[in-house]
Amino acid sequence: MNKRVPVSELHDRMHRFRRRMDLCHPGWEWTIIFSKTNQYYFTGTMQDGMLIIPRDEEAVYWVRRSYERAVDESLFPDIRHMSSYRDAAAGMGRVPDILYTETEILPLAMFQRLQRYFPFEKARSADAQIMAVRAIKSEYELAIMEKTGRLHKRVLEDLIPEILEEGMSEADLANRLFSVMMAEGHHGFARFGMFDTNIGIGQLGFGESSLYPTYFDGPGGNYGMSPAMPFWGSRERKLKKGDLVFIDAAFGLEGYHTDKTMNYMFGRPIPDEAVELHYRCVEIQKKAASLLVPGAIPAEIYAEITGSLDDEFLENFMGYKNRKVKFIGHGIGLQIDEVPVIAAGFTEPLEENMAIALEPKKGVPGIGLVGTENTYLVTPEGGRCITGNHSGLILV
């Protein structure tokens, strides 16, 4: 049952990370990784543990629970059991004064417990270096993501139109969508890097529900089930003829995701003006995809795309009213929200085999969120779509 990440893959990831750290932080000595996702990336398993990466010695993966599972799943060369940080500290020797770690996600209480046994003086961030390494997908990762994209296309383009029924609630749709995705091989969760963000499958809504405010950093909205569960979908909002059905769902396979959005006109077409706005978003996506070449600067792509749009179209572009996001695309892989981001301020050049989801969308009062999203790979010929080339608007 185990699908082990090859040793060669783990070795290459570690080598590229060390090289990146040498470039950005000359003289670094230790990095410690705690997050489950990054543990998986570097070791091939995710446990209650920590990965200690010395600059000049072999990395050690210390696992509290479950050591047995880690050994069973992972081909990482040095996995050791610990009951507490005390065991790891005793096994590692001298602790450097400066420790690099995942400052974006490490809780203060955990940080303080760590420092009790590893008496370092300062902590600095290795988040950017980890994400930069993860941004460039290997052939191993690309094979998984290509398969993910094919399944994603089948679910949203072929299977979802068959399950839409008048009178169903948004929660009903979420339940059926999840069931269909699981039947097609979905790994069961949409994983995000953004702090304290959990979404089961993505966002969906009928009509103006897709414009409803939410803390999620994306152009879409969602009524959700309640203030305590502001996702999945409302039990009260029922599907009726003339509704625009918005589905922005991630599909995952063996840890890797693709991102895709489809809209469905239920029962009858939406007004022509809204259809025209949708297809203008499709053209924006095509233009942006053509610019996804090695060496291109994400901030320049963003400036070129947004600079070509008139003020009227920019109103409610990438959101609704004052709830607009300041990007048109984002990296994707083990998490939905990876680098690079197609936005101002991102100046590191694109590299071949980066995976980027482009999602130009526009809020339309009385209708909902129109537009599209697909996942692309950066190639010398421009972005190559791996989630299908449908325009993203289907009459059901």
C-alpha positions in Angstrom: 0.0 0.0 0.0 2.9 2.4 0.7 3.9 4.7 -2.1 7.4 5.6 -1.1 9.1 8.7 -2.4 12.3 7.5 -4.1 15.7 8.0 -2.3 17.0 9.8 -5.3 14.1 12.3 -5.0 14.8 12.9 -1.3 18.5 13.3 -1.9 17.9 15.9 -4.7 15.5 17.9 -2.6 18.0 18.1 0.3 20.8 19.0 -2.0 18.8 21.8 -3.6 17.7 23.1 -0.2 21.3 23.2 1.1 22.5 25.0 -2.0 19.7 27.5 -1.6 20.6 28.2 2.0 24.2 28.6 1.1 23.2 31.2 -1.4 20.8 33.1 0.8 22.4 32.6 4.3 26.1 32.0 4.0 27.4 30.5 7.2 24.1 28.9 8.3 24.6 25.8 10.5 21.2 24.3 11.3 17.7 24.3 10.0 14.9 22.5 11.9 11.6 21.6 10.1 8.4 20.9 12.0 5.5 21.3 9.6 3.9 18.0 8.4 4.0 19.1 4.7 7.7 20.0 4.7 8.5 16.9 6.7 6.8 14.9 3.9 8.6 16.8 1.2 12.1 16.1 2.6 11.5 12.6 4.2 8.5 11.0 2.4 6.4 10.8 5.6 4.7 13.1 8.0 4.8 12.5 11.7 4.9 14.1 15.1 8.6 14.9 14.9 11.2 17.2 13.5 13.8 17.2 10.8 17.2 18.6 11.8 19.4 19.6 8.8 23.0 20.5 9.7 24.9 22.3 7.0 27.9 19.9 7.1 26.5 16.7 8.4 23.7 14.3 7.4 20.2 15.3 8.4 18.4 13.4 11.1 14.6 12.9 11.3 13.6 12.6 14.9 10.1 11.1 15.4 8.0 10.9 18.5 4.9 9.3 17.0 4.8 7.2 15.0 8.4 6.1 14.6 7.2 2.7 13.3 5.1 4.2 10.6 7.9 6.6 9.6 10.3 3.7 9.2 7.7 1.8 7.2 6.8 4.6 4.9 10.0 6.5 4.4 13.3 5.8 2.6 15.0 8.6 4.5 18.4 7.3 5.6 18.5 8.4 9.2 15.2 8.2 11.2 15.5 8.1 15.0 13.0 7.7 17.8 12.6 10.4 20.5 10.3 10.6 23.5 10.9 14.3 23.8 13.2 17.1 22.6 15.6 16.0 25.3 16.4 12.8 23.4 17.1 14.7 20.1 19.2 17.3 21.9 21.4 14.6 23.5 21.8 12.9 20.1 22.8 16.0 18.1 25.7 17.6 20.1 26.6 21.3 19.9 23.8 23.7 19.1 24.6 26.7 16.9 23.8 30.2 18.1 21.5 30.9 15.2 18.8 28.4 14.2 16.8 28.6 11.0 13.3 27.3 11.0 9.7 27.7 9.7 8.8 31.0 11.5 5.5 31.3 9.6 3.9 28.3 11.3 5.9 27.5 14.5 3.8 28.2 17.6 5.4 30.2 20.3 4.9 27.5 22.9 6.6 24.9 20.8 9.4 27.4 20.1 9.9 27.9 23.8 10.0 24.2 24.5 12.5 23.7 21.7 14.8 26.4 23.1 14.7 24.8 26.6 16.6 21.8 25.2 18.4 23.4 22.2 19.8 26.6 23.8 20.2 28.7 20.6 20.3 32.5 20.8 18.4 33.6 17.7 15.9 32.1 15.3 15.7 33.1 11.7 13.3 32.2 8.9 14.0 29.5 6.3 10.5 29.6 4.9 11.4 31.4 1.7 14.2 29.0 0.9 12.0 25.9 1.6 9.2 27.3 -0.7 11.7 28.3 -3.4 13.0 24.7 -3.6 9.4 23.2 -3.5 8.3 25.6 -6.3 10.3 23.8 -9.0 8.7 20.4 -9.6 10.7 17.3 -10.4 9.7 14.7 -13.0 8.4 12.6 -10.2 6.2 15.4 -8.9 5.1 16.4 -12.4 3.9 12.9 -13.2 1.6 13.0 -10.2 0.4 16.5 -10.9 -0.4 15.6 -14.6 -2.5 12.7 -13.4 -4.2 14.9 -10.8 -5.0 17.4 -13.5 -6.6 14.8 -15.8 -8.8 13.5 -13.0 -9.7 17.1 -12.0 -10.8 17.9 -15.6 -13.0 14.8 -15.6 -14.7 15.6 -12.3 -15.5 19.3 -13.1 -16.1 19.1 -16.8 -17.8 15.7 -17.2 -19.2 14.5 -13.9 -20.5 17.6 -12.0 -23.2 18.6 -14.7 -24.8 15.2 -14.0 -25.3 15.8 -10.3 -26.9 19.3 -10.4 -30.6 19.2 -9.5 -33.1 21.9 -8.9 -33.8 22.3 -5.2 -30.5 20.9 -3.9 -28.7 23.0 -1.3 -25.1 24.2 -1.6 -24.3 21.7 1.2 -25.9 18.9 -0.9 -23.7 19.9 -3.8 -20.6 20.0 -1.6 -21.4 16.5 -0.3 -22.0 15.1 -3.8 -18.9 16.8 -5.2 -16.7 15.4 -2.4 -18.2 11.9 -3.0 -17.5 12.1 -6.8 -13.9 13.4 -6.2 -13.2 10.6 -3.7 -14.5 8.0 -6.1 -12.1 9.4 -8.7 -9.1 9.1 -6.4 -9.0 12.5 -4.5 -6.8 12.3 -1.4 -9.6 13.9 0.7 -8.3 17.3 1.7 -7.2 20.7 0.3 -4.0 21.6 2.1 -3.0 25.3 2.5 0.1 27.0 3.9 -1.8 30.0 5.1 -1.9 30.0 8.9 -5.0 28.3 10.4 -6.7 27.8 7.1 -8.6 24.6 6.4 -10.9 23.9 3.5 -12.4 20.5 2.7 -12.5 20.9 -1.1 -12.6 24.6 -2.0 -15.4 27.2 -2.5 -18.8 26.8 -4.1 -22.0 28.7 -4.3 -25.2 29.4 -6.1 -25.6 33.0 -7.5 -24.5 35.8 -5.2 -23.3 33.3 -2.6 -20.0 33.3 -4.5 -19.6 37.0 -3.7 -20.2 36.7 0.1 -17.3 37.9 2.3 -14.9 35.4 3.7 -11.5 35.5 5.4 -10.1 33.2 2.7 -7.6 35.0 0.6 -9.1 34.4 -2.8 -11.5 36.2 -5.2 -14.5 34.0 -4.4 -16.9 33.9 -1.5 -19.1 31.4 0.2 -22.1 31.5 2.7 -20.8 28.4 4.4 -22.7 26.3 6.8 -22.5 28.7 9.8 -20.2 31.3 11.4 -18.4 28.3 13.0 -18.0 26.5 9.6 -17.8 29.2 6.9 -17.1 26.7 4.1 -18.7 23.8 2.3 -22.0 25.5 1.6 -25.3 26.7 3.0 -28.1 24.2 3.8 -30.6 27.0 3.2 -29.5 28.2 -0.2 -31.3 26.0 -2.8 -30.5 25.7 -6.5 -33.1 27.3 -8.9 -33.3 27.9 -12.6 -31.2 30.8 -13.7 -28.6 30.4 -11.0 -24.9 30.5 -11.8 -23.2 27.7 -10.0 -19.6 28.5 -9.0 -17.2 25.7 -8.1 -13.6 26.5 -7.2 -12.3 23.1 -6.1 -8.8 21.7 -5.6 -8.2 18.0 -6.5 -5.4 16.1 -4.8 -3.5 12.9 -5.5 -0.6 11.5 -3.4 -0.3 14.9 -1.6 -0.2 17.0 -4.8 -3.0 19.4 -5.9 -4.2 21.1 -9.0 -6.7 24.0 -8.9 -9.6 24.6 -11.2 -12.8 26.7 -11.4 -15.9 26.0 -13.4 -19.2 27.8 -13.7 -22.5 26.2 -14.6 -25.6 28.0 -15.9 -28.4 26.0 -14.4 -31.7 25.8 -16.4 -31.1 28.8 -18.6 -28.2 31.1 -19.6 -27.1 34.0 -17.5 -27.4 37.5 -19.0 -25.3 38.2 -22.1 -23.4 40.9 -20.3 -22.2 38.4 -17.6 -21.3 35.9 -20.3 -19.2 38.5 -22.1 -17.4 39.3 -18.8 -16.7 35.6 -18.3 -15.1 35.2 -21.7 -13.0 38.3 -21.2 -11.6 36.5 -18.1 -10.9 33.5 -20.3 -8.9 35.7 -22.7 -7.0 37.2 -19.8 -6.1 33.7 -18.7 -4.8 32.8 -22.2 -2.7 35.9 -22.3 -1.2 35.3 -18.8 -0.5 31.7 -19.7 1.4 32.7 -22.8 3.7 34.7 -20.5 4.6 31.8 -18.2 8.1 31.2 -19.6 11.4 30.7 -17.8 13.0 34.0 -16.9 9.7 36.0 -16.8 9.1 38.1 -13.7 5.8 37.5 -12.0 5.4 41.2 -11.0 5.9 42.2 -14.6 3.3 39.7 -15.8 0.8 41.0 -13.2 1.5 44.6 -14.3 1.1 43.8 -18.0 -2.2 42.0 -17.5 -3.7 44.5 -15.1 -2.3 47.5 -17.0 -4.2 46.3 -20.1 -7.6 46.4 -18.4 -9.9 49.5 -18.4 -11.1 51.0 -15.1 -14.7 49.7 -15.6 -13.5 46.1 -16.0 -11.1 46.5 -13.0 -14.1 47.3 -10.8 -14.9 44.0 -9.1 -12.0 42.2 -10.9 -10.5 39.5 -8.7 -13.2 39.9 -6.1 -16.1 42.0 -5.2 -16.4 45.6 -4.0 -13.6 46.2 -1.4 -12.8 42.4 -1.1 -10.5 42.1 -4.1 -7.2 40.1 -4.0 -4.0 41.5 -5.4 -2.9 38.6 -7.6 -4.1 36.7 -10.7 -2.2 33.4 -10.1 -0.4 31.4 -7.5 2.0 28.5 -7.3 0.6 25.1 -6.4 1.8 21.7 -5.4 1.8 20.0 -2.0 -0.2 23.0 -0.9 -2.7 25.2 -2.8 -1.0 28.5 -2.0 2.6 28.2 -3.0 5.1 30.5 -4.7 5.5 32.0 -7.1 2.6 34.4 -6.9 1.6 36.4 -10.0 1.4 39.7 -8.2 3.3 42.9 -7.5 6.5 42.5 -5.5 7.4 39.0 -6.7 10.5 39.6 -8.7 12.3 36.3 -8.7 12.2 34.9 -12.3 10.1 32.0 -13.2 11.8 28.7 -13.8 10.8 25.7 -16.0 8.5 23.2 -14.3 7.0 25.6 -11.8 3.3 24.9 -11.4 1.0 27.9 -11.4 -2.8 28.3 -11.1 -4.2 31.3 -13.1 -7.6 32.5 -11.9 -8.9 35.7 -13.5 -12.4 36.3 -12.1 -14.9 39.1 -11.8 -17.8 39.7 -9.4 -21.1 40.5 -11.2 -23.8 42.0 -9.0 -27.0 39.8 -9.0 -25.1 37.0 -10.8 -22.1 35.9 -8.8 -18.4 35.4 -9.7 -17.6 34.7 -13.3 -14.2 33.7 -14.7 -12.0 30.7 -14.8 -9.1 28.9 -13.2 -6.7 26.2 -14.5 -3.3 24.9 -13.5 -0.3 25.4 -15.8 3.3 24.3 -16.0 6.0 26.9 -16.9 7.7 25.9 -20.2 9.8 27.7 -22.8 6.7 27.8 -25.0 4.5 29.4 -22.3 2.2 27.9 -19.7 1.0 24.3 -20.5 -2.4 23.6 -19.0 -2.8 20.3 -17.2 -6.4 20.7 -16.1 -8.1 21.0 -19.4 -8.8 23.8 -21.9 -12.5 24.3 -21.3 -13.7 27.9 -21.3 -15.2 27.2 -17.8 -18.9 27.9 -18.5 -21.4 25.1 -19.1 -25.1 25.3 -19.6 -26.8 22.5 -17.6 
